[in-house]
Amino acid sequence: MHPTSVRTGAKKTAQPLDRIALLAHQLRTPLSAINALAQGMMRRAERMSSEDVRTRAEKIWRASLRLDELIETIMSYTRASAGGMLLNPTEFNPESLIRRACKEQSNHDPERPFTIDIQKLPEIIIGDPILLEQALVIVLSNAIKYSDSDTPISVRARPSREGVMVVVKDEGIGVSERDLPFLMQPFFRGHNAKEITGTGLGLSLAWHIIMLHGGSLHIASKEGHGTTVTLTIPEKNVTGASGVL
C-alpha cells in the first residue's frame, strides 16, 4: 500500500478564540517547565551536585529553545498572513544551507541516527536563504518531534529540472489518510499528534515560504509508517514576491 500524499492546503475551520487558546497553551508548556526547574534549583541549591545542576540546566535550555521556536513561528506566521513577508533574494550555496540546518537540528537530538546525502547541487542559487533555512528547519523539527529518538531521519538533496530538491524522511507516527489533505491548513493538528507540543503553524509557514520562491512542498505519509517531505526550490528567484496565507 502506497503512502497517501498531499500538495496543498484546505479550508480553514478553527475559530479565532480557539487559535488563541491553542497558542497560549503551547507557550505555557515550556514556560511551566522552565519555572518548575528553576524553582527546584533555587530550593535545593546547597544540596545539589554538579551533575544535578547540569541535568536541570540542560532541561531549562531545551525548554527555552522550544519556547524560542514557538515564538519565532508565531511571529513569522503573523507576518506572512498579513502579507508582510517579502523575499530578500541573494546568492547562496544550497549545500551549506542544508548542512547548517541539519547540524542545528541534530544537535537538539544528538543520539538520533541522522544521515545526509547531498550530490551535485549547483554551487550558487538565488533566493532568500534566511527564509529557506527556516522552512527546512520546520520540516526537520517536525521529523524529530513526531518520531522516536532511536529511529533514523534521512535528508537527501539532488538537482532537479525545477532547481534543488530536498527530501526529508522519518520513520515516525505518520499521518492518517483522513488528516493528510488538511496538513497545510494553519492550526491543524492530526488526530494522532494531539498530545505532542505544537501550534499547527509550521507546515503552513514552510509551504508559504516555498510558494513565495515559486517552488513546491509535497508530503507523502502513512499512519504508523513515517512521513516524507519533498521541498523543491527554484535555482533563481529574484522577484521579491510577497503573499498572504
Salt bridges, closest charged atoms under 4 A:
GLU51 OE1 - ARG54 NH1 2.64
GLU58 OE2 - ARG62 NH2 3.04
GLU69 OE2 - ARG66 NH1 2.99
GLU72 OE2 - ARG79 NH2 3.93
GLU95 OE2 - ARG99 NE 2.97
ASP109 OD2 - ARG112 NE 2.91
ASP117 OD2 - ARG158 NH2 2.73
GLU133 OE1 - ARG100 NH2 2.94
ASP179 OD1 - ARG178 NE 3.99
ASP179 OD2 - HIS191 ND1 2.90
GLU223 OE2 - HIS191 NE2 3.11
